[in-house]
Amino acid sequence: MNKNFKILSLAAIMAFAGSQSFAQAKKSAWISLFNGKNLKGWHGYNKKGAVKNWEIENGALVCLGAVKGTDTGGDIVTDKQFNNFELTWDWKIDQGSNSGVLYHVVESPKYEASYLTGPEYQIIDDIGWVPDKLEEWQKTGADYAMHIPNALKKIMPVGQWNTSRIVFKNGHVEHWLNGKKILEFTAWDADWKKKKAEGKWKDHPEYGMAKIGHIALQDHGHKAYYKNIKIRQL
């Protein structure tokens, strides 16, 4: 092997490594899902046209709670779909409010609500929820109706901002709240399948099975506030 060939080979290797690094950096870059001004990049779940039950207040995306007495018909979802990701957002709720952030949501006329397909990071007033006593799997930070948060969970008082995060990578899932990892589980493993078969989703075979889908914000008939919504692909 002559000297010039060695130099060319080294240059090629460095160029390849550089392109790989650039591609990785591009893949892991944070993307803002909310511009603080309008609902660009979002639409109503299974709907077309203007969204009327969410609006912008002081740079926050606010659910007006228009679907009183129900949990269907008011969710919004991202135009784009994601598979492996890290999602972070700030949120607050009013007293007695209920909402949630969902992922891997599938749109289809056969589903009346986003939660029938996508797992949910529950957001609710744990203390001021009036209709019924909440089960642990119904409380803030839970993987709704599946997995419950640990003792590290600390929520800000109603009306103050919290920061949450979901990490999903090849079935490994983490829920974070205010800087603490409050929940960790593996989607589709034996424990997950058992919980699904014995709980709320036993009659919903489609629940949690998609490996790619939309991010959704839930309208459960109450006011909820979101901002600084960002995602990066993993």
Secondary structure by P-SEA (a helix, b strand, c coil): ccaaaaaaaaaaaaaaaaaaaaaaaaaabbbbcccccccccccccccccccccccccccccccccccccccccbbbbbccccccccccccccccccccccccccccccccccccccccccccccccccccccccccccccccccccbbbccccccccccbbbbbbbbbcccbbbbbcccccccccccccaaaaaaaacccccccccccccccbbbbbbcccbbbbbcccccccc
